[in-house]
């Protein structure tokens, strides 16, 4: 049962990272910057990458989640009043799609619920096993 709980805890940690990345991306959706080399770059959106963890026999041991910078992190936008604008009035904005971020946050919620349910079920099975053991002894 302990390995089941450990695996579920790794899933909770992965869900937490997914939620953190989505929240950070939403909070920084308007954090503009310069697209020119040497200038202050815009906020770089984060994604999470999950990797299955296995033992030497290939048995599942949980999941590991890491933050990774988004591919194509910036999009150009016209904002001539920005201090980061180039001579054409172009700044860089984070490449953040709010609908995609909402989906990621909903997925994190589902991950939380599934892993919590796994922990609850493992706990119930442990209690039942101990109850059976007490009846036998």
C-alpha positions in Angstrom: 0.0 0.0 0.0 2.9 2.3 0.7 4.1 2.3 -2.9 0.5 3.1 -4.0 0.5 6.2 -1.8 4.0 7.2 -2.9 2.9 7.0 -6.5 -0.2 9.0 -5.8 1.8 11.6 -3.9 4.1 12.0 -6.9 0.9 12.6 -9.0 -0.2 15.3 -6.6 3.2 17.0 -6.9 2.9 16.9 -10.7 -0.6 18.4 -10.5 0.7 21.1 -8.3 3.4 22.0 -10.8 0.9 22.0 -13.7 -1.3 24.4 -11.6 1.6 26.6 -10.8 2.7 26.9 -14.4 -0.8 27.8 -15.5 -1.3 30.4 -12.8 2.1 32.0 -13.5 1.3 32.1 -17.3 -2.1 33.7 -16.6 -0.6 36.2 -14.2 2.1 37.3 -16.6 0.0 37.3 -19.9 0.7 41.0 -20.4 4.3 41.1 -19.2 5.8 42.7 -22.3 9.4 43.0 -23.1 11.8 43.8 -25.9 12.3 41.4 -28.8 15.7 43.0 -29.6 18.9 41.2 -28.5 20.2 42.5 -25.2 16.8 44.0 -24.2 14.7 42.9 -21.3 12.8 39.9 -22.7 9.1 39.3 -22.1 8.0 36.7 -19.6 8.7 33.2 -20.8 5.7 31.0 -20.4 6.1 27.7 -18.6 4.9 24.2 -19.5 5.2 21.1 -17.4 6.8 17.9 -18.7 5.9 14.7 -17.0 8.1 11.6 -17.0 7.1 8.2 -15.8 9.5 6.9 -13.1 10.3 3.2 -13.0 12.5 0.8 -11.1 15.2 -1.4 -12.6 12.5 -4.0 -13.6 10.4 -1.3 -15.4 7.7 -1.3 -12.6 6.0 2.1 -12.2 7.2 4.2 -9.3 5.2 7.4 -10.0 5.7 10.4 -12.1 8.2 13.3 -12.2 7.1 16.7 -13.4 9.5 19.5 -14.4 9.0 23.1 -15.6 10.1 23.7 -19.1 10.2 27.0 -21.0 7.6 27.1 -23.8 8.7 26.7 -27.4 8.2 29.9 -29.3 7.7 31.9 -26.0 7.0 35.3 -27.5 4.7 36.9 -30.0 5.1 40.4 -31.5 2.5 43.0 -30.6 2.1 46.7 -31.5 2.5 49.0 -28.5 4.4 52.1 -29.5 4.0 53.7 -26.0 5.8 50.8 -24.3 9.3 51.4 -23.0 10.2 48.1 -24.7 9.0 49.1 -28.2 11.4 49.1 -31.0 11.5 51.8 -33.7 8.4 50.3 -35.3 6.4 50.2 -32.0 6.7 46.4 -31.7 7.1 44.7 -28.3 7.1 41.0 -27.4 4.3 39.5 -25.4 4.3 36.0 -23.8 2.8 33.4 -26.1 0.0 32.5 -23.7 -3.4 31.2 -24.8 -5.9 31.8 -21.9 -8.1 29.0 -23.1 -5.2 26.5 -23.1 -4.2 27.7 -19.6 -7.8 27.1 -18.4 -7.7 23.6 -19.8 -4.3 23.0 -18.0 -5.8 24.2 -14.7 -8.8 21.9 -15.2 -6.5 19.0 -15.9 -4.5 19.8 -12.7 -7.8 19.7 -10.8 -8.6 16.3 -12.2 -5.1 15.0 -11.4 -5.6 16.2 -7.8 -9.0 14.5 -7.5 -7.8 11.2 -9.0 -4.7 11.0 -6.8 -6.6 11.9 -3.7 -9.1 9.2 -4.5 -6.2 6.7 -4.9 -4.9 7.7 -1.5 -8.3 7.4 0.1 -8.8 3.9 -1.5 -5.4 2.7 -0.3 -6.2 3.9 3.2 -9.6 2.1 3.2 -8.0 -1.1 1.9 -5.3 -0.9 4.7 -8.0 -0.4 7.3 -9.9 -3.4 6.0 -6.8 -5.5 6.0 -6.0 -4.6 9.6 -9.6 -5.3 10.5 -9.4 -8.8 9.0 -6.1 -9.4 10.7 -7.5 -8.4 14.1 -10.4 -10.8 13.6 -8.0 -13.7 12.8 -5.8 -13.1 15.8 
